[in-house]
């Protein structure tokens, strides 16, 4: 272990010296080992503690140091009566060799515990146990003896740990009223050279009447560093301090009756409590009372009408300067005066460390509110630089907590600022961005609705024209169908008349042919071989020809009638055919006009649709935002969780810096970086709104 000789471990009740250290504690009773329990029973020991350390230096042998020390916890009853008992509970021995040439130091001590029953040599209403420690320390130049009551880390059971301290007090010892002894130590060292006294020391911790405190003094003639001047009191009032200004005032104050002095103390209720002043150049002891905190130490607590403030100051050659101060909060209302700590601590604090062997540091924390104006200050300074925190209105705009660090104070660029913005900026960003996004979403909705209405009107115009064209085509088709049907009917009548004429002509032709055949019909008679064949017209032919002639006359009359009917049908057909409109339907004048209007309407519809598409593209996701607002409510649109920035002082002085923002937008969480300009917060809020719209 490498540390200073001043380091002390109370659990081991030993120093941790520079170099190699060995510690051991061995139980000699109730161990379960028969040999150890037997030895412990014979020697009447309960435990044994050892400490050995060695420090060597090749460069400076005068710093060499070897220590061997041990302590025995025991239980030996020396004397026991009806009302008291005397026991030996602990013995210590130590051997040290240090320096060059080596100088030995040998010390031995033993603890004797006196137990007094209630009321025996004391006015205590309970059993009193007093630990008396006596010992000697032998050095080359001196021999020192000491006697101590309730030494540091001494217990009635002789525990081998410095963590246990006897708290028993000796009230009115030997029946002397008004005295309570807590600690008492006497030390005297003798030497073989004139003036024969090497060192002398005395320490007392007691209550004497109304005064409760301690006083210590140690003077070592051969080693001036072994010096102690210390004093303490649990309470001393302002009136008591003022009364000590002169003998007359001191006597007069103490001569006042208690009934008069107490009201004065209540009126002037100002006192110093737990006051301690120590001047200890190096860690030392007076007998068994240890003074381990080296240097000049002052500590105390001021109590003024119930308000407390405490202070601690220590100066030594090794650790340098240590200062600690705390004060109770002062609260006369936020609108009047408040002083308290920061980061949840009620107490304003001051901490200061300066020294050659420690990391120097400064720590100050307080929050002051005066007439409604509050300021929080947290300052830390060490070898790496200065750190401090303040809370206030940044650029007189928004509340912020600033943590400032700097390795030096010569350039503004050395100062690094980490700012955490408070709720007013978060609320401002939320409200302004929500308003901008809502207005943009509403404007987009209106633009889309207007474009949609124009498209709908254009579509309706196209639909109307298409309907009119359809109806016109249907009308034309109906007209042409009727004309075609008339032509077909007339054609059918012509065909029928023609067929009638053709039929009559065939009948007449057939009968004329039959007449011709009948005219050629003869009746022939063979006249023999010499008379030949003789033919005459057939008698029935004339009759048949006459009949056929009559029929032909009737048919010719019918034919004339049929031809008249045919000519009439053919005239009707010509008229019907003249009524046919063979012009293409699309060449219909009304359709031409309607189609021209339709082309114009379709062009308008195409333009309206393009405008609608362009409008939707231009407004982007704003319809989605509008839908979210409609379904979830405007309050849930944006939630700004935190806003922070880090920048050097020269950059931050311009008022514009990159701010890290934690935001929930439309139920999605984002970490964004926004260039925020404190000189134009509204423009920054608008940029924030545009950034959020780009995330949708």
C-alpha positions as CSV (number, residue, x, y, z in Angstrom):
1,X,0.0,0.0,0.0
2,X,1.3,3.5,-0.8
3,X,-0.2,6.2,1.3
4,X,0.7,8.6,4.0
5,X,1.4,7.8,7.6
6,X,-1.5,10.1,8.5
7,X,-4.0,7.6,7.0
8,X,-5.9,5.8,9.7
9,X,-8.2,2.8,9.5
10,X,-10.6,2.8,12.5
11,X,-11.7,-0.8,11.8
12,X,-8.1,-2.0,12.1
13,X,-7.3,0.7,14.8
14,X,-4.0,1.2,13.0
15,X,-2.3,3.6,10.6
16,X,-1.8,2.6,7.0
17,X,1.9,3.5,6.6
18,X,3.7,4.2,3.4
19,X,5.2,0.9,2.1
20,X,4.2,-2.6,2.8
21,X,1.6,-3.2,5.6
22,X,0.4,-6.5,7.2
23,X,-2.6,-6.7,9.4
24,X,-4.0,-9.7,11.3
25,X,-6.6,-10.4,14.0
26,X,-6.6,-13.8,15.7
27,X,-9.3,-15.0,18.0
28,X,-8.2,-17.0,21.0
29,X,-11.6,-17.9,22.5
30,X,-14.7,-19.6,21.1
31,X,-12.7,-20.4,17.9
32,X,-13.5,-24.1,17.7
33,X,-9.8,-24.9,17.8
34,X,-8.9,-26.6,21.1
35,X,-5.3,-25.4,21.1
36,X,-6.2,-21.7,20.5
37,X,-9.0,-21.9,23.1
38,X,-6.6,-23.5,25.6
39,X,-4.0,-20.8,25.1
40,X,-6.6,-18.1,25.3
41,X,-8.0,-19.6,28.5
42,X,-4.6,-19.8,30.2
43,X,-3.5,-16.3,29.1
44,X,-7.1,-15.0,29.6
45,X,-7.0,-13.4,26.2
46,X,-9.9,-13.1,23.8
47,X,-8.2,-11.8,20.6
48,X,-4.8,-10.7,19.3
49,X,-4.2,-8.0,16.7
50,X,-0.9,-7.5,14.8
51,X,0.3,-4.8,12.5
52,X,3.7,-4.7,10.7
53,X,4.9,-2.3,8.1
54,X,8.1,-1.6,6.3
55,X,9.2,1.4,4.3
56,X,12.6,1.6,2.6
57,X,14.1,4.2,0.4
58,X,17.3,3.7,-1.7
59,X,17.7,7.4,-2.3
60,X,17.0,8.6,1.3
61,X,17.6,6.1,4.1
62,X,16.5,8.7,6.7
63,X,12.9,7.9,5.5
64,X,13.2,4.2,6.3
65,X,10.6,3.1,8.8
66,X,9.8,-0.3,10.4
67,X,6.9,-0.8,12.7
68,X,5.7,-3.9,14.7
69,X,2.8,-3.4,17.0
70,X,0.2,-5.6,18.6
71,X,-2.8,-5.5,20.9
72,X,-4.4,-8.1,23.1
73,X,-8.0,-8.1,24.2
74,X,-8.4,-9.8,27.6
75,X,-10.7,-10.2,30.5
76,X,-8.8,-10.0,33.9
77,X,-10.8,-9.0,37.0
78,X,-8.3,-7.2,39.2
79,X,-10.8,-6.2,42.0
80,X,-14.5,-6.7,42.4
81,X,-16.6,-5.3,45.2
82,X,-20.3,-4.9,45.9
83,X,-20.6,-1.6,44.1
84,X,-17.6,-1.5,41.8
85,X,-15.3,-3.6,39.8
86,X,-11.9,-3.1,38.2
87,X,-10.9,-5.1,35.1
88,X,-7.9,-5.2,32.8
89,X,-9.4,-5.4,29.2
90,X,-6.6,-4.5,26.8
91,X,-2.8,-4.2,26.5
92,X,-0.8,-2.7,23.6
93,X,2.9,-2.8,22.7
94,X,4.7,-1.2,19.7
95,X,8.2,-1.1,18.4
96,X,9.4,1.3,15.8
97,X,12.7,1.8,14.0
98,X,13.0,4.9,11.9
99,X,15.7,7.1,10.3
100,X,19.3,6.6,9.7
101,X,21.0,5.6,11.8
102,X,17.9,3.8,13.1
103,X,16.4,5.2,16.2
104,X,14.1,2.9,18.2
105,X,10.8,3.8,19.9
106,X,9.1,1.4,22.3
107,X,5.6,1.9,23.7
108,X,3.4,-0.1,26.0
109,X,0.0,0.6,27.4
110,X,-2.8,-1.1,29.2
111,X,-6.5,-0.4,29.7
112,X,-8.2,-0.7,33.1
113,X,-12.0,-0.4,33.2
114,X,-13.6,0.8,36.4
115,X,-17.3,0.0,36.7
116,X,-19.3,2.0,39.3
117,X,-22.8,1.2,40.3
118,X,-25.5,3.9,40.3
119,X,-24.6,6.7,42.8
120,X,-21.2,5.3,43.7
121,X,-18.6,8.1,43.4
122,X,-20.9,9.6,40.9
123,X,-24.4,11.2,40.6
124,X,-25.2,9.3,37.5
125,X,-28.6,7.5,37.6
126,X,-27.1,4.5,35.8
127,X,-24.0,2.3,35.9
128,X,-20.8,4.2,35.0
129,X,-18.0,2.5,33.2
130,X,-14.7,4.4,32.9
131,X,-11.8,3.3,30.7
132,X,-8.4,4.3,32.1
133,X,-5.4,3.9,29.9
134,X,-1.9,4.1,31.3
135,X,1.4,3.7,29.4
136,X,4.9,4.8,28.6
137,X,6.8,5.5,25.5
138,X,10.6,5.2,25.4
139,X,12.8,7.0,22.8
140,X,16.5,7.6,22.6
141,X,16.2,11.1,23.9
142,X,13.2,10.8,26.3
143,X,10.8,8.8,28.3
144,X,7.2,9.7,28.3
145,X,4.4,8.5,30.5
146,X,0.7,9.2,30.1
147,X,-2.6,8.6,31.8
148,X,-5.9,8.8,30.0
149,X,-9.6,8.5,30.8
150,X,-11.8,7.3,27.9
151,X,-9.1,7.5,25.3
152,X,-9.8,7.6,21.5
153,X,-11.2,4.4,20.3
154,X,-11.2,2.7,23.7
155,X,-14.1,0.5,24.7
156,X,-15.1,-1.0,28.0
157,X,-14.7,-4.5,26.5
158,X,-11.2,-3.8,25.1
159,X,-12.3,-4.2,21.5
160,X,-9.5,-4.2,19.0
161,X,-11.3,-1.7,16.7
162,X,-11.1,2.0,16.8
163,X,-14.7,2.2,15.7
164,X,-16.0,1.7,19.3
165,X,-15.8,4.6,21.7
166,X,-16.7,4.6,25.4
167,X,-19.6,7.1,25.8
168,X,-20.0,6.8,29.5
169,X,-19.6,10.0,31.5
170,X,-18.4,10.5,35.1
171,X,-21.0,12.8,36.6
172,X,-20.0,14.7,39.7
173,X,-16.9,12.6,40.3
174,X,-16.1,11.9,43.9
175,X,-19.3,13.9,44.7
176,X,-18.0,17.2,43.4
177,X,-21.1,19.0,42.1
178,X,-21.3,20.7,38.6
179,X,-18.6,18.6,37.0
180,X,-19.0,16.0,34.2
181,X,-15.9,14.3,32.9
182,X,-15.9,12.7,29.4
183,X,-12.2,12.6,28.6
184,X,-9.1,13.4,30.6
185,X,-5.5,12.9,29.6
186,X,-2.2,13.8,31.1
187,X,1.2,13.3,29.5
188,X,4.7,14.1,30.8
189,X,8.0,13.3,29.1
190,X,11.4,13.5,30.7
191,X,14.9,13.7,29.2
192,X,18.4,13.4,30.5
193,X,19.3,16.9,29.3
194,X,18.4,20.2,30.9
195,X,15.7,21.4,31.4
196,X,14.9,17.6,32.0
197,X,11.3,18.0,30.6
198,X,10.9,16.8,27.1
199,X,7.2,17.2,26.6
200,X,4.1,18.0,28.6
201,X,0.5,17.8,27.6
202,X,-3.0,17.9,29.1
203,X,-6.4,17.4,27.6
204,X,-9.9,17.6,29.1
205,X,-13.4,17.2,27.8
206,X,-15.9,18.1,30.5
207,X,-18.8,20.1,31.6
208,X,-18.2,22.7,34.3
209,X,-21.4,24.3,35.4
210,X,-23.1,25.8,32.3
211,X,-20.0,25.6,30.2
212,X,-19.5,22.4,28.1
213,X,-16.3,22.0,26.1
214,X,-12.8,20.7,25.8
215,X,-9.3,22.1,26.0
216,X,-5.9,20.6,25.0
217,X,-2.3,21.7,25.0
218,X,0.9,19.8,24.2
219,X,4.4,21.2,24.0
220,X,7.4,19.1,23.0
221,X,10.7,20.9,23.5
222,X,12.8,18.6,21.4
223,X,10.2,18.2,18.6
224,X,8.4,21.5,18.1
225,X,6.1,19.9,15.5
226,X,4.6,17.8,18.3
227,X,2.4,20.7,19.4
228,X,-1.3,20.9,20.2
229,X,-3.4,23.9,21.1
230,X,-7.1,23.0,20.9
231,X,-10.3,24.0,22.4
232,X,-14.0,23.4,21.9
233,X,-17.4,24.1,23.4
234,X,-20.8,22.8,22.6
235,X,-22.4,26.2,22.9
236,X,-21.4,29.8,23.8
237,X,-23.9,32.6,23.5
238,X,-23.2,36.1,22.1
239,X,-23.8,37.5,25.6
240,X,-21.2,35.1,27.0
241,X,-18.7,36.2,24.4
242,X,-19.4,39.9,25.0
243,X,-19.2,39.4,28.8
244,X,-15.6,38.0,28.4
245,X,-14.4,41.3,27.0
246,X,-13.3,42.4,30.4
247,X,-13.2,41.0,33.9
248,X,-15.9,43.4,35.1
249,X,-18.4,42.3,32.5
250,X,-17.6,38.7,33.0
251,X,-18.2,38.9,36.7
252,X,-21.3,41.0,36.3
253,X,-22.8,38.6,33.7
254,X,-22.2,35.5,35.8
255,X,-23.5,37.3,38.9
256,X,-26.9,37.8,37.3
257,X,-29.6,35.5,38.7
258,X,-30.7,32.7,36.3
259,X,-34.2,34.1,36.2
260,X,-32.9,37.3,34.7
261,X,-30.1,35.9,32.6
262,X,-32.3,33.4,30.8
263,X,-34.8,36.1,29.4
264,X,-31.8,38.1,28.1
265,X,-30.5,35.0,26.3
266,X,-33.9,34.4,24.8
267,X,-34.1,38.0,23.5
268,X,-30.5,37.9,22.1
269,X,-30.8,34.3,20.9
270,X,-27.5,34.2,19.1
271,X,-25.0,31.5,19.9
272,X,-22.0,29.6,18.6
273,X,-22.5,25.8,18.9
274,X,-20.1,22.9,18.5
275,X,-17.2,25.4,18.3
276,X,-13.7,23.8,17.8
277,X,-10.3,25.4,17.3
278,X,-7.3,23.1,16.8
279,X,-3.7,23.9,16.0
280,X,-2.0,20.6,15.3
281,X,1.0,20.8,12.9
282,X,1.3,17.0,12.6
283,X,-0.9,14.1,13.7
284,X,0.0,13.4,17.3
285,X,-1.6,12.4,20.6
286,X,-1.9,13.5,24.2
287,X,-1.8,10.2,26.0
288,X,-4.5,8.1,24.6
289,X,-6.4,11.0,22.9
290,X,-5.6,11.2,19.2
291,X,-5.3,14.3,17.1
292,X,-5.3,12.9,13.6
293,X,-6.4,16.0,11.7
294,X,-3.3,18.0,11.2
295,X,-3.1,21.7,10.6
296,X,-5.1,24.6,11.8
297,X,-8.8,23.7,12.1
298,X,-11.7,25.8,13.0
299,X,-15.3,24.6,12.9
300,X,-18.5,25.7,14.4
301,X,-22.2,26.4,13.9
302,X,-23.9,29.7,14.3
303,X,-27.5,29.7,15.7
304,X,-29.3,33.0,15.4
305,X,-32.9,32.9,16.5
306,X,-33.3,29.3,15.2
307,X,-31.4,29.8,12.0
308,X,-28.2,27.8,11.6
309,X,-25.0,28.1,9.6
310,X,-21.9,25.9,10.0
311,X,-18.3,26.3,8.9
312,X,-15.2,24.2,8.8
313,X,-11.6,25.4,8.0
314,X,-8.5,23.4,8.0
315,X,-4.9,24.4,7.0
316,X,-2.0,22.0,7.0
317,X,1.3,21.7,5.2
318,X,0.4,18.5,3.4
319,X,-3.2,18.9,2.3
320,X,-3.2,22.7,2.1
321,X,-6.5,24.5,2.7
322,X,-9.9,22.9,3.2
323,X,-13.0,24.9,3.7
324,X,-16.6,23.7,4.2
325,X,-19.6,25.9,4.9
326,X,-23.4,25.2,5.0
327,X,-26.3,27.3,6.0
328,X,-30.0,26.6,6.7
329,X,-32.4,27.9,4.1
330,X,-33.8,31.4,4.6
331,X,-37.4,31.7,3.5
332,X,-39.4,34.9,3.8
333,X,-41.4,34.1,0.7
334,X,-40.4,34.0,-3.0
335,X,-41.5,37.5,-3.5
336,X,-39.3,38.8,-0.7
337,X,-36.2,36.7,0.1
338,X,-35.3,33.1,-0.2
339,X,-31.9,31.4,0.0
340,X,-31.5,27.7,-0.3
341,X,-29.4,25.0,-2.0
342,X,-29.7,23.6,-5.5
343,X,-30.4,20.2,-7.0
344,X,-32.9,19.3,-4.2
345,X,-30.5,20.3,-1.4
346,X,-32.0,22.7,1.2
347,X,-28.6,24.0,2.3
348,X,-26.5,26.5,0.5
349,X,-22.9,25.1,0.4
350,X,-19.3,26.2,0.0
351,X,-16.4,23.7,-0.5
352,X,-12.8,24.7,-1.1
353,X,-9.6,22.6,-1.4
354,X,-6.2,24.1,-2.2
355,X,-2.9,22.4,-1.6
356,X,0.2,20.9,-3.1
357,X,-0.8,17.3,-2.7
358,X,-4.5,17.4,-3.4
359,X,-6.6,18.2,-6.5
360,X,-7.6,21.8,-5.8
361,X,-11.3,22.4,-6.2
362,X,-14.0,24.9,-5.5
363,X,-17.7,24.1,-5.1
364,X,-20.4,26.7,-4.4
365,X,-24.1,26.0,-4.6
366,X,-27.0,28.3,-3.7
367,X,-30.3,29.6,-5.0
368,X,-31.2,33.2,-4.2
369,X,-34.6,34.8,-4.8
370,X,-35.0,38.5,-4.0
371,X,-38.2,40.4,-4.7
372,X,-39.4,37.7,-7.1
373,X,-36.1,37.6,-9.1
374,X,-34.5,34.2,-8.7
375,X,-30.9,33.0,-9.5
376,X,-29.5,29.5,-9.1
377,X,-25.7,29.2,-8.9
378,X,-23.6,26.1,-8.9
379,X,-19.8,26.6,-9.3
380,X,-17.1,23.9,-9.4
381,X,-13.4,24.6,-10.0
382,X,-10.6,22.1,-10.1
383,X,-7.3,21.5,-11.9
384,X,-9.1,20.9,-15.1
385,X,-10.7,24.3,-15.0
386,X,-13.8,26.0,-13.8
387,X,-17.3,24.7,-13.7
388,X,-20.4,26.5,-12.7
389,X,-24.2,26.3,-13.2
390,X,-26.7,29.1,-13.3
391,X,-30.4,29.3,-14.0
392,X,-32.1,32.3,-15.4
393,X,-33.7,33.9,-18.5
394,X,-31.4,33.4,-21.5
395,X,-31.1,36.5,-23.7
396,X,-34.0,37.8,-21.6
397,X,-36.2,35.4,-23.5
398,X,-36.5,31.9,-22.0
399,X,-35.6,30.2,-18.7
400,X,-32.6,27.9,-19.0
401,X,-30.2,26.0,-16.8
402,X,-26.6,26.6,-17.9
403,X,-23.6,24.4,-17.1
404,X,-20.4,26.2,-17.9
405,X,-16.9,24.7,-18.1
406,X,-13.6,26.3,-19.0
407,X,-10.0,25.4,-18.7
408,X,-9.1,29.1,-18.5
409,X,-10.7,32.6,-18.4
410,X,-8.6,34.4,-21.0
411,X,-10.7,33.6,-24.1
412,X,-14.4,33.4,-24.6
413,X,-13.9,30.3,-26.9
414,X,-12.6,28.5,-23.8
415,X,-16.0,28.7,-22.2
416,X,-18.2,25.8,-23.1
417,X,-21.9,26.2,-22.3
418,X,-24.4,23.3,-22.0
419,X,-27.9,24.6,-21.7
420,X,-31.1,22.8,-20.8
421,X,-34.1,24.9,-21.7
422,X,-37.0,25.0,-19.3
423,X,-40.8,24.7,-19.8
424,X,-41.4,28.1,-21.2
425,X,-39.4,27.5,-24.4
426,X,-40.8,24.0,-24.7
427,X,-44.3,25.4,-24.4
428,X,-43.5,28.3,-26.9
429,X,-42.2,25.8,-29.5
430,X,-45.2,23.6,-29.0
431,X,-47.7,26.4,-29.3
432,X,-46.1,28.3,-32.2
433,X,-45.4,25.1,-34.2
434,X,-48.9,23.8,-33.6
435,X,-50.4,27.0,-34.7
436,X,-48.3,27.1,-37.9
437,X,-48.9,23.5,-38.7
438,X,-52.6,23.8,-38.1
439,X,-52.8,26.9,-40.3
440,X,-50.8,25.2,-43.0
441,X,-53.0,22.1,-42.8
442,X,-56.2,24.2,-42.9
443,X,-54.8,26.2,-45.9
444,X,-53.9,23.0,-47.7
445,X,-57.3,21.5,-47.0
446,X,-58.9,24.6,-48.4
447,X,-56.7,24.5,-51.5
448,X,-57.4,20.9,-52.1
449,X,-61.1,21.4,-51.6
450,X,-61.1,24.4,-54.1
451,X,-59.2,22.3,-56.7
452,X,-61.5,19.4,-56.1
453,X,-64.5,21.5,-56.6
454,X,-63.1,22.9,-59.9
455,X,-62.4,19.3,-61.0
456,X,-65.9,18.3,-60.0
457,X,-67.5,21.1,-61.9
458,X,-65.4,20.3,-65.0
459,X,-66.3,16.7,-64.7
460,X,-70.0,17.6,-64.4
461,X,-69.7,19.7,-67.6
462,X,-68.0,16.8,-69.4
463,X,-70.6,14.4,-68.2
464,X,-73.4,16.8,-69.2
465,X,-72.0,17.2,-72.7
466,X,-71.5,13.4,-73.1
467,X,-75.1,12.9,-72.1
468,X,-76.3,15.5,-74.6
469,X,-74.2,13.9,-77.3
470,X,-75.5,10.5,-76.4
471,X,-79.1,11.8,-76.5
472,X,-78.5,13.6,-79.9
473,X,-77.0,10.4,-81.3
474,X,-79.9,8.4,-80.1
475,X,-82.3,10.9,-81.7
476,X,-80.4,10.8,-85.0
477,X,-80.3,7.1,-84.9
478,X,-84.1,6.9,-84.2
479,X,-84.8,9.3,-87.1
480,X,-82.6,7.3,-89.5
481,X,-84.0,4.1,-88.3
482,X,-87.5,5.4,-89.0
483,X,-86.5,6.6,-92.5
484,X,-84.9,3.2,-93.2
485,X,-88.0,1.5,-92.0
486,X,-90.0,3.7,-94.4
487,X,-87.7,2.9,-97.3
488,X,-87.8,-0.8,-96.4
489,X,-91.6,-0.6,-96.3
490,X,-91.8,1.2,-99.6
491,X,-89.3,-1.2,-101.1
492,X,-91.4,-4.0,-99.9
493,X,-94.5,-2.4,-101.5
494,X,-92.5,-2.0,-104.8
495,X,-91.3,-5.5,-104.6
496,X,-94.8,-6.8,-104.0
497,X,-96.2,-4.6,-106.9
498,X,-93.4,-5.7,-109.1
499,X,-94.0,-9.3,-108.3
500,X,-97.7,-8.8,-109.1
501,X,-96.8,-7.3,-112.5
502,X,-94.3,-10.0,-113.1
503,X,-96.8,-12.7,-112.2
504,X,-99.5,-11.2,-114.4
505,X,-97.1,-11.0,-117.3
506,X,-96.1,-14.6,-116.8
507,X,-99.7,-15.6,-116.8
508,X,-100.5,-13.7,-120.0
509,X,-97.3,-15.1,-121.6
510,X,-98.2,-18.6,-120.5
511,X,-101.8,-18.3,-121.9
512,X,-100.5,-16.8,-125.2
513,X,-98.2,-19.7,-125.5
514,X,-101.1,-22.1,-124.9
515,X,-103.1,-20.3,-127.6
516,X,-100.2,-20.8,-130.0
517,X,-100.1,-24.5,-129.2
518,X,-103.9,-24.8,-129.6
519,X,-103.6,-23.1,-133.0
520,X,-101.2,-25.8,-134.1
521,X,-103.4,-28.6,-132.9
522,X,-105.0,-30.6,-135.8
523,X,-107.1,-33.7,-136.3
524,X,-105.6,-36.0,-139.0
525,X,-107.0,-39.1,-141.1
526,X,-105.0,-41.6,-143.0
527,X,-106.6,-42.0,-146.6
528,X,-104.9,-45.1,-147.6
529,X,-101.8,-45.9,-149.5
530,X,-102.7,-43.7,-152.2
531,X,-104.7,-41.0,-150.5
532,X,-102.1,-40.0,-148.0
533,X,-102.7,-38.2,-144.7
534,X,-105.2,-35.5,-144.4
535,X,-105.3,-33.0,-141.4
536,X,-107.8,-30.3,-140.4
537,X,-107.9,-27.9,-137.3
538,X,-108.9,-29.7,-134.1
539,X,-112.5,-28.9,-133.3
540,X,-111.6,-28.4,-129.5
541,X,-108.8,-26.0,-130.2
542,X,-111.0,-23.2,-131.3
543,X,-113.0,-23.5,-128.1
544,X,-109.8,-23.5,-126.0
545,X,-108.3,-20.5,-127.9
546,X,-111.4,-18.5,-127.3
547,X,-111.3,-19.3,-123.6
548,X,-107.7,-18.4,-123.3
549,X,-108.2,-15.2,-125.2
550,X,-110.9,-14.2,-122.7
551,X,-108.5,-15.0,-119.8
552,X,-105.7,-13.0,-121.4
553,X,-108.0,-10.0,-121.6
554,X,-108.8,-10.2,-117.9
555,X,-105.1,-10.6,-117.1
556,X,-104.2,-7.6,-119.2
557,X,-106.7,-5.5,-117.4
558,X,-105.3,-6.7,-114.1
559,X,-101.7,-6.1,-115.4
560,X,-102.6,-2.5,-116.2
561,X,-103.9,-2.0,-112.6
562,X,-100.8,-3.7,-111.2
563,X,-98.5,-1.6,-113.2
564,X,-100.3,1.5,-112.0
565,X,-99.8,0.2,-108.4
566,X,-96.1,-0.5,-109.1
567,X,-95.5,3.0,-110.4
568,X,-97.2,4.4,-107.3
569,X,-95.0,2.2,-105.0
570,X,-91.9,3.2,-106.9
571,X,-92.8,6.8,-106.5
572,X,-93.3,6.2,-102.7
573,X,-89.9,4.4,-102.6
574,X,-88.2,7.3,-104.4
575,X,-89.7,9.8,-101.9
576,X,-88.6,7.5,-99.0
577,X,-85.1,7.2,-100.4
578,X,-84.9,10.9,-100.8
579,X,-85.8,11.2,-97.1
580,X,-82.7,9.2,-96.1
581,X,-79.8,11.3,-94.4
582,X,-76.6,9.7,-95.6
583,X,-74.4,12.3,-94.0
584,X,-72.1,10.8,-91.2
585,X,-73.5,11.1,-87.8
586,X,-70.5,13.0,-86.5
587,X,-71.1,15.6,-89.2
588,X,-74.4,16.4,-87.7
589,X,-74.2,20.2,-87.0
590,X,-75.6,19.8,-83.5
591,X,-73.2,17.0,-82.7
592,X,-70.3,19.0,-84.2
593,X,-71.2,21.9,-81.8
594,X,-71.6,19.5,-78.9
595,X,-68.3,17.7,-79.7
596,X,-66.5,21.0,-79.9
597,X,-67.9,21.9,-76.5
598,X,-66.9,18.5,-75.2
599,X,-63.3,18.9,-76.3
600,X,-63.2,22.3,-74.6
601,X,-64.7,20.7,-71.4
602,X,-62.3,17.8,-71.5
603,X,-59.4,20.2,-71.8
604,X,-60.8,22.1,-68.8
605,X,-61.2,18.8,-66.9
606,X,-57.6,17.9,-67.7
607,X,-56.4,21.2,-66.5
608,X,-58.5,20.9,-63.3
609,X,-57.2,17.4,-62.6
610,X,-53.6,18.6,-63.1
611,X,-54.2,21.5,-60.7
612,X,-55.6,19.1,-58.1
613,X,-52.7,16.8,-58.5
614,X,-50.2,19.7,-58.3
615,X,-52.0,21.0,-55.3
616,X,-51.9,17.7,-53.5
617,X,-48.2,17.3,-54.3
618,X,-47.5,20.9,-53.1
619,X,-49.2,20.4,-49.8
620,X,-47.5,17.0,-49.2
621,X,-48.6,15.3,-46.0
622,X,-50.8,18.1,-44.7
623,X,-54.0,16.2,-45.4
624,X,-52.6,13.4,-43.1
625,X,-51.9,16.0,-40.4
626,X,-55.4,17.4,-40.8
627,X,-56.8,13.9,-40.4
628,X,-54.6,13.3,-37.2
629,X,-55.8,16.6,-35.7
630,X,-59.4,15.7,-36.5
631,X,-59.1,12.2,-34.9
632,X,-56.6,12.7,-32.1
633,X,-57.1,16.4,-31.2
634,X,-54.8,19.4,-31.6
635,X,-53.2,19.0,-28.2
636,X,-51.7,15.7,-29.1
637,X,-50.1,16.9,-32.3
638,X,-46.8,18.1,-30.7
639,X,-45.1,17.3,-27.4
640,X,-41.7,19.0,-26.9
641,X,-40.0,16.9,-24.2
642,X,-36.6,18.7,-23.9
643,X,-34.4,21.2,-25.6
644,X,-30.7,21.5,-25.1
645,X,-27.7,23.0,-26.8
646,X,-23.9,23.1,-26.3
647,X,-21.7,25.8,-27.7
648,X,-18.7,27.9,-26.9
649,X,-19.3,31.3,-25.4
650,X,-18.2,33.2,-28.5
651,X,-20.7,31.2,-30.6
652,X,-23.5,31.4,-28.0
653,X,-23.1,35.2,-27.7
654,X,-24.5,35.6,-31.2
655,X,-27.8,34.1,-30.1
656,X,-28.0,31.4,-32.7
657,X,-26.9,27.8,-32.1
658,X,-27.9,24.2,-32.9
659,X,-30.4,23.0,-30.4
660,X,-31.1,19.3,-29.8
661,X,-34.8,18.8,-29.4
662,X,-36.6,15.7,-28.1
663,X,-40.1,15.9,-29.5
664,X,-43.1,13.6,-30.0
665,X,-44.9,14.5,-33.2
666,X,-48.1,12.7,-34.3
667,X,-47.4,9.9,-31.7
668,X,-43.8,9.4,-33.1
669,X,-40.7,10.3,-31.1
670,X,-37.9,12.2,-32.9
671,X,-34.5,13.6,-31.9
672,X,-34.0,16.8,-34.0
673,X,-31.4,19.4,-34.4
674,X,-32.8,22.9,-34.9
675,X,-30.8,26.1,-35.5
676,X,-32.5,28.3,-33.0
677,X,-32.1,32.1,-33.1
678,X,-32.9,33.8,-29.8
679,X,-32.9,37.1,-31.7
680,X,-35.8,35.8,-33.8
681,X,-37.6,33.0,-31.9
682,X,-40.7,33.2,-34.0
683,X,-38.7,32.5,-37.2
684,X,-37.1,29.6,-35.4
685,X,-40.5,28.2,-34.3
686,X,-41.6,28.5,-37.9
687,X,-38.5,26.6,-39.1
688,X,-39.3,24.0,-36.4
689,X,-42.8,23.6,-37.8
690,X,-41.5,23.1,-41.3
691,X,-39.0,20.5,-40.0
692,X,-41.9,18.6,-38.4
693,X,-43.9,18.8,-41.6
694,X,-41.1,17.2,-43.4
695,X,-41.3,14.2,-41.0
696,X,-44.9,13.4,-41.6
